[in-house]
């Protein structure tokens, strides 16, 4: 028999799931089974936590302590951009290789940059905004009617000033 787990020990499991859908128990079982958790119950918790990102692939971080799992969403840049596009739900099994050709506002990009600021490697907020503009370019959308690379060039030239934003970075 396996040794008893320490009830104060905290373990993390990070996985990708489709928002608003029950995670496949066959994929969860090998990850959380050894920790003594029910894959079906954890799948329901993941579904509840990802309801805001319905139909989008998001990263979910499970914090497990004392055989209790707490799901939290860790959104990626592309997830935040696609969510800002407010596209209608689609059937992932039938529609493949979607072109996301929409237009979002600069404020949407800035709000997403504030969300990602703590995980960004950029020294300043302008660098984080440029990271998100690069993601906009790869997703295929425009920002306030302009190509995202035009925004990046304006930030580099100094013709557009990015408002600074400081965040306390927590290291785990």
N, C-alpha and C positions, 0 to 999 in steps of 0.2 A: 504494500500500500504506500502511496505517496506521502511525503511528510506533510504535517499540518501547515497551512498557510498562516502567516502573520496577519492578524486583522488590521494592524495599523499600516501595513505596507500598501503603497499606492502604485498601481501599474497602469500604463497607458497603451492603448491600441489605436492605431490610426489606419483608417480605411476609406476607400472611395465608395460612395453610394449614390443612387439616383434619388433626388429630393422628392419627398412625399410618397415614396413607394416602400413597401416592406422589403428590407434587405434579404437577400437569399440566405436561408439558414444553412445551406450547404457550404457557402463561402464563409459564414461566420463561425461555424462549429469548430474548425481546426484552430482558429485564433483565440476564441474565448472559452471553449470547452475545458481546456486544462485549468482555467481559473475558477471553474465551478459555477459557471453561469449558463442560463438557458438561452440558446441562440434565438428561439422564437420570441422570448420576452425582450431581449436586447434589440432584435429587429423591429419590434413595435416601438421601442423607445427611440430608435434612430428615425423611424417614420415620423413620429411626433415632432422631433427636433428639426427635421428638414422640411417641414410643411411650407415654409416661406420660399423655398427653392424648388417648387414643384416642377418636375420634368428635367431639371438640370443636374449634372453630375457635380457633387460637392464632396469635399473631404470632411470626414467626421472623426472627431477625437473622442474616444471612450476613456473616461477616467474611472478606474475600478478600485474601490476600497471596500473592504469588509463584505465581499461578494455582492456589492451594489454597483451597478454601472450607471454613469451619468454621461449622456451624449451631448456634445457641443459641436457646432458647425464651425469649420475653419475655411471660410470661402477663399477661393483662388481669384486671381485678377480676372481671368476669362469668365468665371462664373458671375462675378459682380458686373462685368460689362454686359454680358448677355442678359442678365436680369434687368439692367438699366434700359435695354432695348425694348423691354415689355412685349416680347414676341408671344404669339398664342401657343398654347400647348400643342405638341405634335406627338405622333405615334413613333417612338424610337425604332420599332421593329420594321416599319414600312418606309419611313423617310430617312435616307442616309445622306451624308455629305451636304449638310445644309449651308447655304450662303447667308450669313447674317448681315444683310445690307440695309442697315437702318441709320438713324441719326440720333445721337445723344447730345446732351448739353455739357458744357465744360463743368458745370456744377456737379453733374453726375460723376464725372471723372474725378473731380476734387474730393467728393464724398467717399468714393471708392478708395482713393489714395489715403484718406484719413484712416479708413478701416485697415489698410495694408501697411500703414506707416511703421508699426512696431516690428513687422517681419521683413521690411525692406532693408537692403544693404546700402541704400543711398545715404549720403551724409545730410542732405537737405531735402526739404519737401519738393523742390523742383525736380530732383532726381526721381522721386517716387512718382510724381505726376508723369514724367517722361517714360517711366517703366509702364505705366498704365496706358499712355498714348501708344506705345509700341504694341501693347496687347490689343488695343483698338484696331491698329493697322493689320495685325494678323487675323483678328476676328473678321474684319472686312467692313467696319462701320465708319461713319464720319462723325466729327465732333463739331457741333454748331455749323454744319454745312461745309466745313473745310476738311481736307485730308489730314489725318493725325500727324503725318510727318511735317506738314507745314507748321503745326503748333509746336513741334519739337524744335524746329529751326528758329521760330520766333522766341522761344524760351532761351535758346543758346545765344541768339543775337542780343538779347536784352530788351527787345521791343515789347515783350510780354512778361510781366512780373508775376511770379507765383507767390501767393500769400504764405508766409512761413507758418508751420504748425509743429508744435513740439509735443511729444508723447513720452511718457515714462516707459522705458523698455524693460520688460520683465524677462529674466533668463530662467529657463526651466532646466 
